[in-house]
């Protein structure tokens, strides 16, 4: 058991909307140095869960704590000092340079004019170096491939210099190589920076192979634990209809059932 105090903890949390409850009685902790995947079928509530954790969507019951402070007591600017977000379809200007887009991560700290201090510039440069995109700093965002653009969005989150990064489907629109690349990059970041990284994903086999923790949302129920825990508890077998997709414990992966 991790004895270090969590960055974020959730107590008896219910998530959803006024007309629809998505999941209830959620109790999880997010620790530093950990890559955590939120998994589940389409419509299970992964994005709702992440939007609630980040304060973009109010919880319907229960409590979320950031470093023992109730999330609902913190103004958005203060939350942005703890949590940075990479959305699934972020809005951006194609004419913006990669450097300027990454520098937007410094908004919680800049003055009202948005002028970058020397400390801000150092944070942007460090983020570019960590993601290895210094050579692209002066290229326009509209010139980038999907994989390169995703790196830039992750660099922007790093420049924000928070202890926790939340990503919603960061491998959307990427080929298999770049999906694996992003997962390995995020894993490396948790190890090198000590940050907690939480991502919603449909890439179950990559999550099982590379993530430290999993949060499974299935029919309104939340089950959290290491990949080993979820495999031993046989909860992954129930995720999909067994006549089409089965989970193989030996290979720790999902397979399509052959006729």
N, C-alpha and C positions, 0 to 999 in steps of 0.2 A: 504493500500500500504506500502511495506517495504521501509523505508526511509534510511536504512543503505546502504552504498555503496556496490555494488555487488563484489564478488570475481572475477567473470568472467562475461563479457557482450559481446553480439553479436549484431552487427549493420549491417543491410542490407546484410547479409551473403548469398552467393551462395556456394553450395557444390557439388562436383562431380568429374569428370575426364575429360581429354581433349576431349574424344569422347562422353561423356554422362553427362548431368547435372541431379543431383538427386533431389535437392530442392533449392529454391531461396527466396530471400528477408526475411531471418530469422532474427528475433529480439527477443532475450531472455536474461534474467539475471539469474545468479546462486548466491544464497546467502548462508551464513553460517547457520549452524543449520538446514539445510533442506535436506530431502531425495527426490531426483527428479528421476522419471522414464522416460526414452525415450521409447515410445511404437509405434507399427505399425506392419503391416503384414510382412511376409518374403519378403526381397528384397526392402523394402520401403526406406532404407537408414540409419537405426539406427547406424550400425557400421561405415559407412562413416561419419556421423555426429560426433560421438565420436572421431574418428581418426582425424577429422579436429579440434575439440576443443582442443585436446591434442598436436597439432602441428605435428603429424605423417603424415598428409596429407594436402597439401596447399589448402587454400580456393581459389575458382575461382573468387570471387568478395567479396566486403565488408570487414569488419574488426572484429577481435576478440581482446578483451582487458582483460589482467590479472592485476587487481588492477590498472586500467587506463593506463597500458603500452601495446602498440601493441604487440600481440603475435609474429608476424613475425620479430620483432626487437630483440627478446630474443634468446640467444643460447640455445641449448638443455639442458645443465647443469642447466641453470637458470630456464627454464620451469620446470625441475624436482624438483626444490625447492618449486614450487607452486602446481604442479599436480602430483599425483601418479596414476599408471595404473594397473588394473588387467584385463588381456586379457582373451578371451574366451577359448583359448587353449594354455596356456603359456608353454614355453620350460623350462624344469628344469632337473636336474640330480637326478635320483632316489637314488643315493648313498649319496646325500647331506643330512646332518642332518637338522631337522626343524629349529634349532637355526641358522645355517649358511645360510639357505635359507632366513629366515626373516632378517638376518643381511645384505643381499644384498640390502635391502632398504636404507642402509646408504651410498651407493655408491656416491651420489651427494656431500657428505660432507667429505669423507675419502681422505687421500693423495694418491699419485699415486701407492703406494704399497697395498692400500686397508686395511691398518691396522686400527683397531677400537680403538678410543679414549674412555676414561671413559664415556664421554657424549654419544657416539655412543652405548656403551654397555647398558647404562641406557635406551636409546630409544628402543632398542631391547627388553629388559626385560619388559618395560612398555607395548609394543605391545603384547607380549606373555600373559601378565596379562589381558589386556583388552579383548582379544579374548578367554581367559581362556584355553590356550594350553601349559601352563608351563610344565605340566607333560609329554608332547610329545616332549620337546625341543631337546632331544638327540636321538630321533627315526629317522630312515632314511625315506626320503620322499616316497620312493618306498613301504614302509610298511603301508602307510596311506590309509584309505578309501577316496572316492571322497569327502565326506563331510568334513573330517578332512583336506584334502589337500586344499580345498577351504578356510577353516579357516586360514591355514598357509599363503596362498597368500594374504588374507586380512590383516593379521598381518604384512606381508612384506610391504604392502602399508602404514600401520600405522607407521611402523618404519621409513619410509621415512619422516615422520613428515611434511606433506604438509597440506595446508588448504582445499584442494579439492582432492577427490578420484573419479576416473572414472573407472567403471567396465562394461565390455562387456559380457552380458549373464552370470552372476556369478552363476546362479542356473542350468546351463546345467548339465545334467547327474545326477542330484540329485532327490531323491524321494520327495513326497509331504511334508513330515515332515521337511526334511532338506531344501527344498525351503523356507518354512515358517520361519524356524530357521534363515536362512541367511538374509531374509528381516527384521526380528525383530532385528537381530544383527546390521544390518546397520542403522536401525532407532535409536537404542540405542546409537550407536556411534555418530550420529549427535547431540543427546541430551547431551551426556556426554563430548564430545570433542569440540563441536562447529564447526566441519568440515562440509563442503558441500560434499554430496555423490550423484553422478549421475550414474545411471545404465541403460543400455539397457536391456529390458526384454520382454519375451512373456507371463509372468505370469500376465495377465491383472487384474484378480480379486485380487491378492495380492497387486498389485500396487495401485489399487483403494482403497483398505482398509488401507494400511499402509504408502503410500507416501504423502508428503506434496505438491508436484508439479508434473505435468505431462507435457511431451512434446510429442505431437502426430504428427507423420509423416505419411501423407496419400496422395498418388498420387502427390507428389512434394510440398504439402502444409504443413506448420508447424503451429500447434495450441498449445499454451502453457497456462497453468493455473492450478488452484487447481483441484482436482477431482470433487469438487462441481461445479466449473465453467464449466468443460467439460460436466458434466451431465446436467446442466441447459441449456447449449447451444446445447444439443442434437447432438453433433458431434460424440459420440461413436456409435450411431445407424448406422452410415454410414461406419463403419470399415469393416464389413463382410456382405456377401450376406444374406439378411433377411430370405431366405428360409431355411437356415441351422443353423445360429446362430443369436440370438437376444440379445439385451441389455435390462435388466429389471431395471428400475429406482428405484423401491421400494427396491429391494435387492442390488442394486448398483453392479450388476454382470452380466456376460455373461452366456447364457444358450443355450444348443443345442435344436433346435426346434424338438419336437416329431411329428411323422407322425400321 
